[in-house]
Amino acid sequence: MFQNIELHVRDQRFHTWDEFIRDAADYSIALEVLDDVPGHRGHYVNFDHHAGVIREATMSAAMQAYIAVRQGHLMERWLQKVRPVPVHVWNADQDVCLAAFVLEYHEMLERAEGKPLLRWIVQYNNKIDVCGGLYPVNLDDLVANHFTWVFEPYRQQRIHGKVQGDAALVKHTIRLVCDRLLALLNGHAGTTPISAEPEILYRSPYNFVIADEKGDPLSRLVLASAGCTNLISLICKRPSGRYTYSIIRGSPYDEDIFEIPRLIEAFQAAEDQPDAKIWGGSNLAAGSDSQLGSSLHWTQLREIADRVVGEAHRRTATPPFAFRPKAGGAPNVLLALPPGAQTRIRPHLDECGAHTFTATSCEEAQRILAAHPEIQAIFSEILLDDGCFTRLVEAGSQRGIPCIVCLEHLDAGCTDILERGAFSLLTPPFTGEKLRWVLTECTAAAAR
């Protein structure tokens, strides 16, 4: 199956470095199977980014392996001592499969030119994995650049489940992903559409959601593309009746409101076996034990999380911007948007006390602007039925009226939109707080 590595699928994870060194042979590599800090000790390496790390400053397991092979010539050195090199794994997720490929096909990296496509997919995976899968991406790009196709074997394994003793399944999944990576590098990759439909079980007033992934690892990317930033994810219910969860914090710069260490401490205390280490992880991503699982139903997590995050919110959060119209009274806003987009934004403008004018074309919007000098802001899509948002930028610039462009997601083209005159960009989810902030910035700009 492999020539340079020999996969060993563990029934249980290594709990400490001492256990790994005691039970594994010399020149062994652990891929996300050791519940201890990553690094190397003597002739042992642990490629991991979960325990005892600052998540946003720690590379994914595959990126760690990539650097170790590319810069450190790890496999070239170790294959002179033992062949094949023992590689210990617990599952076959995307990061593990990609790391195994890097180790097995190390010659691709050790040559001076390397493999640009391999470098690309390792870097792309690194961003997604460091963020616990909750990374904002363009979902169409994931399909077009073959990422979903490459890792489809893991997705299928995840949907159908893995239980203790499934060593052959894990090895087979890693082999299938490696075969697809070879096909990608040789120009023979296919495409796999994204069909994940996670169910949002609860939306907290404290800016997190609880969602059921429905067994699909792409669910988190779907949630991220929809604007979810903090997530408690139900991965699966086990045959034993226990549950597997992940907790993802979208940003370490959110005033320490969605604090994962506090959450896992509270969840741990509520478990039926509080003395068993059920919850753990890093500052941005954590979860329940992959072997034992959690006894807590998601509704119990909801109650605990709302209490913990609510306390942090009251302790640290700054109040949202209040809208201060430049001439007193309610803000006057022109929505130059299709009816569906108007329906999504207008309730939040109503919440801000805005007086709203609506149009569905550039021509209609220009007539409204000419008839109502009191309008203070324009919200538009990039393209309307009869023209581009730049027509409204030009119409509003004569009176200093800023134009905010509404997008479904941010991408590399955003700079161009701003350079063409957009005052700001607005993406889902639309909230009253976000609209208040935008309107405040519009008023401040008009006053300058």
N, C-alpha and C positions, 0 to 999 in steps of 0.2 A: 504493500500500500504506500509506504514511504521508504526512502532510502537513507536519508540523513538524520531523521528523527524517529524515535519509537514512542508512540503515544501510550500513556498509562492513564486510564480513566479511574479516578478515585471514587470509592463508595462514600467516603467522608472527606471533608476538606482538612488540610493540615491546620492546626490551631495556632502553632507558634513556629518560629524559625528553628528552635531546638528540635521540635518534632519532625520538621522537614529534613533537617540534616541527619537526624537519627534513622529515619525510615527510608530515605531515598539514597540511591547510589551516588557516588562521586560524579561530578560533571552533569548534574541534573538541573533542569529548568522547570519552574512552576509558572503556569499561565492562569492567573486568576483562581488559584486553588489554595492559596495560603492566606489565612486571616491575620496577616502581620504586615509590617511596613515593606514596601518594595525595595529592591536593591540587590547587591550580591555580597556573599560572604564565602571567601575561599573559592571552592569549586561548585558553588550553588548560586543560582540566580532566581529571583522572584520578580517577574514582570506583572505588575498589578497597580491599580490606582484607586483603591477603595479604603483600605484601613490605614489610619494614622497619617493622612496626607491632607494638604491644602489642595482641594480638588482642581481649582482653576489654574494652579501652578504645577500640576502633575500631568505628565503625558499619559496617553492611553497605553495599554499593554503592547499593542501592535507598534506604536510609535517608539516605545522603549526598546522593543526587539529590533526595530528598523535601525535605530541609532547604534545599538550594540553590535549589529552585524555590519552596517555600512561603515561606521567610524572605528569600532573596536575590533572588527574581524573575529567576533566571538565564535562563530561556527567553524571558521577556518582553523582557529587555534584548538578548539575542543575536539574536533574530529580527528586531530592528530593523537588525541589521548584515548578516545572511546568512539566507537562507531557501531550503531547509530547513537545519537545523544538522547538520553531519556528526557521526555517532556511530559510533565504531569498536568492533567486538566480535570476540571469538574463538569463543565458543560461545553457546548459548542456555539456560544454566541458569536456575534460578528467580530468582536475584538479578538477573541480566542482563535477563531478560524483564520483571520488575517495574520495574527502573530505566528501561527503554525506555518502558514505559507511562507512568511519571511524567513523563518528558520530553515525550512526544508529547501527552499529555492534561493539560498543565500548567495549563490554565485551571481545571480542577477544584480545584486546590490554591490558586490565586491569589485565588479568591473568599473573602470573609470567613468563610463557614461551612465551607468545605472539603468533604470527603467522609468522614464518619466510617468507613464500611466500608473505604475505601481506606486510611485511617490505621490501622485495625485490622490489615489484612493486611500492610502495610509493617512495623508493629511486630512482628507475629508472625514474619514472615520474618526480621526483624533478629535476634531471639533465636536462631532455628534456625541462621542462616548464620554468626553470630559464633562459635557453638560448633561449626562445621564439620559441622553436621547431627546431632551427637551430643547432642541436647538432650532432656531427659526431658519427654515430653508424654503426654497421654492419647490413644491412637491413635483411639479412637472419636470424640473431639472433632474431630480432624483431618478425619474423614470428614463429620461432622455440620455443621461450619462451612464446608464446601465447599473447604477448602484443597487437598485432594488432587485434586479435580475441576478447579480452576483451573489447576493445573500438570501435568495429565495429558499434554498434548502434549509437554512436555519429557521427562517420564518415558518416553514412547514413543520419542522420539528417542534417549534415553540407552540404552534396551534394544537398539535396532537398530543403534546405533553411528553415529559421525560420523567421516569421514576428510577429509584435506586436499582442498580443492576443493568441499566441500559448502556453499558460500555460500548457494545457494538453499534448502537444507534449514534452515539456521540462521535465515534471514529468515522462512521459512514458519512455523517453530516459534514465533518471537517474535510473529508476527502472530496465530497461533492462541491463544496465551496472552493476548494483549491483548484478543482478542475475548471470551474467557471472563471476563476481569476486567470488561469492560463489561457482560456479562450478569449477573455477580454484583452490580454496583452498581445494575443495573436490576431486581433481584429475580427473575432467571430462571436462577439457578445450579442445577446438578445435583449429584449426589454420586458419588464413585468410591471403592469399598472398597479397603483396603490389602491387597495380595496378596504383598508382598515376603517372601521366605523366605531370608534370608542364611544361609550355611553357616559355622559357626565351625570353622575349620581347626585352631586351637590355642588352648588356655587356659594362660597362663603362671602359674607360682606367684607372679610378681611383679605381679599385678593388671593385666594387659592381655590382650587377645585379638587373634588374627589371624583375619579373616573375609573370605569371598568375598561381595561384594555381589550377585553374579548379575546385574549390570547395572542394578539397580533403585536409584535415589537415595533411596527411602524406607527402604532397608535399615538405614541408620544410626539412624533414629528407632525402628525395630523393636528394634535392638540396645540403644539407650538405654533403651527401656521395659522391657527385660529386665534392666537393671541394669549394663550394660557402661559403664565410665567411661573407659578408655584403649583406643584402637583402632588397629591397623594394618589398613588395608582394601585388599583387592585389588579394584580397580575393573574391570579387564578385562585380557585377554591380547590383544595386538595381532597383526595378520596377520604382522608381521615376527618374531614370537616374543618380543618384549619385553613389558614389563608396565607398567601404570599403577597407582600406589599413592597412598593418602592416609594420613597419620598424624594422629590426633586425640587431644589430651590433654584429659580431661574437666574438670580443675580446675587452676588455678595454685597451689592451696593444699594440695598433697599432699606436702609436704616435698621437692619437687624430685627425685622418684624417676623418673618417666617424663619425662625431659628431652628435648624434641624437638630442640633444637640439637645435643646430643650424638649423638642417633640419626641425624640427617641427615648429620652429619660422618662417622660410622662407615659408613653406607650408601654415601655418596659415595666413600669410600676403597676400598670393595670393588667398585666398578663396573668394567666392562671398558674404560670411557673415563673414567678419574678426572680428566682435565683438562677434560672437558666438564661444565658445570654441570647436573647431572641432578637433584639434590635441593635443595630450598629451601622457604622459607615463614616463618611467624611462630612465636611462642612456644607457641601452642595448636593450630595446624593447619599442616601442611606436606605435601609430597608429591613424587613424581617428576615430571620434566619432561613437560608435556602434549604436546609434539611428539616428543621423542626416546624417552621412556620408559626404564624400568630394565631392565638385563640380569639382575637378581637374581630367582631363584625365591623363593617365599614361605618355603620351608624355610631358605634362606640368611638371609633377614631374621629368621627365628625365632632362629637361632643367634646372630646379631649382637645382636639386641635383648635376648635373655636375658642376654648377657654385659654389655651396657651398663647395662641397668636393674638387673640383679643387683648390679653393683658399686655403683650409687647406693643401692640398698636397704641394702646392708651398711654403707655410709658414713653414711647419714643417718636411716634408719628407726628409730623407737623401738619397743621390744618391745611386743607386744600385752598388754593387761590380763590378768593372771592372776586367776582366780576365787578369792575368799577367802570361803568360807562362814562365816556368823556363828557357827556352833556347831561347826565342824570337820566333817570328813567330806565326802561328796559332796552337791552341791546337790539339793534335792527340788523337782521341777517338775511342774505339772499342765498337760497339753496338752488343752485343750477345743477340738478342731478336727476337721473332717471327716477321714476316713482318708487321702485324698490329701495334704492339707496336713501331716498328721502324718508321712507318709513323707518329705516334703521337709525337715522341720526336725529330726526325731529323730536322724539320724546325726550332726548337728553338736552336739546336746546330749550324745550319747554321747561325742563327742570331748572335751567339757568335763568328762566324768566324772559327768554328772548321773544321778540316779535319777528315772525318769520314770513318772508316772501318766497314763493316757489316758481321755478321755471324748469323746463325740460330741454330747452335749446338755447344756443348762444343768442339768436335773434330775440327771443322772448326775454332773456336775461338782460340784454342791452336796453330794451324798452323799459323794463322795470327800473334799472339803474338811472335812466334819464328822468323818469317820473318821480323817483323817491331819493332825493339827495341825503336823506337821513340814514341810509344804509351804511353800516360800519364794517361789514365783512362779507366776503363771497366764499361759498363752498362749492367746488366744482370737481367733476371727474376730468381725466386727461382729455377724453374725447366725448363730445356730445353729438347728437345726430347731424348737426350742421357745422361742426368745426371744433377746433382745439381750444383748450382752456386759455391759451395765450390771447385769444380775442377778448376774454373777460379781464385778463391782466391789463391789457391796453385800455379797456373801457374804465376800469377802476383806478388806474394809475393817475389819471387826470385829477381825481379828487382824493388821492391817497388812501384808497380802499384796498386792503390786502386781500389776496386770493389764496385760499387754502385748498390744496388738491387732495382729494380722497382716493386712496389706493387700497387694494385688497391685501397687499403685502409690500414690504420694502425689498428692493433689490439693487443691483449695480446701476440701474438707470436713474436712481433718485437724484443724483447730483445734477444730471442734465435737466431734470424738471425744475430744480431750484434755480439753475442758471438761466432758464427761460422765463423767470419772473415769479414763480410761485413763492408766496410768503412762507408757507410751511406745508408739511405733509401730515395727513391724518389716516391712520389705519385702524381696523378693528382690533380689539373690541371697543366700541364707542361707549363712553361713560360720561356721566355728568361732570366728574372731576376733570377728565381730559378736555371736555368742551369748555369748561370754565377757564382752564389754563390757556387754551388757544385764544379765547376771546379776550382774556387779560392781555396777552401778548399783542393782539391786534390793536387794542386801545392804547397800549404804551407806544406802539410804533406810530400810530396816528398823531400822538401828542408830541412826537419828536420833530 
